[in-house]
């Protein structure tokens, strides 16, 4: 695609806004007070465990569900009461939903034929969409003659050919095997960047969301717990759920307290830990201390005396070899603490029972709400 075309596409990308959304199925309150702004051209992920409401939120955007309160705004237009076919959105379903009796070309052309687009334009747009997903050469096959990844690309081509303002993807990679998923992640991202189209996708796989999304809304029980870039969510989680969902984290139970003008965390295991990052929490209840395993420095002899480092003593209770890292499980005052040490060929692993010193930079310790 040339630069001028790319710029024109980027300029025409639209924002998506959700305001005060509440949606119930009967007595089940599924979406609770959703407010969200997705920027034009963003690749945005709805992430969360099974049943948290992410598919319902996507279907609400598409017009397949209606909320009891709130508004859906695409670009400048409120679309809350428009049916799906008037929203100019393209949705790729988990199942791909391809027509088995039609060729790939016919599958991709179908939406344009339904819209009575002239034949010459259909041919041009179908060729371009198939070219974008690298399937032009297989255009005359039927879906059953394609691999899972190729079928996935047909589903994408069929959606982008109608030139939707917003692309909605419902767990688009879940039917693929692990290796193909990783390959398709890159392809999906490349395609999204080429088209500069606002794209929202649903996944329960945090690695998938982290690798392709510009921003993520992490949901639990119908509530967006936090939204931000993958790094923001990982490094600055607002609560225990976010910290725990995104990767491995160490938690100490206890309470936050003031010591003179400084804040300390009084852990239930007896440790008193000075804290600089407490996410605005000022009350003593309902919080926990969090730090990531890769931020824990493990030493056997040397003790780091820097004021910026919090020190714990512990005993190694176990280890997992993860390839590039060794994850040690260390008993610290009765709590398990995980510490990741990068693995280098030839380096000896520490034995169970070894007394170690754990050091964590103050900046890498947080108190968050429970
Ligand atoms: P998954 O990852 O398993 O697909 P999800 O986060 O996408 O989960 P949803 O499919 O949005 O979750 O479902 C959210 C909740 O709403 C669930 O408790 C589900 O049982 C309920 N639900 C979804 N659709 C309906 C419906 N049509 N009628 C009643 N309850 C529904």
Boltz pocket constraint, residues with backbone or C-beta under 6 A from the ligand:
constraints:
  - pocket:
      binder: B
      contacts: [[A, 25], [A, 28], [A, 30], [A, 48], [A, 49], [A, 50], [A, 51], [A, 52], [A, 53], [A, 54], [A, 55], [A, 56], [A, 57], [A, 204]]
      max_distance: 6.0
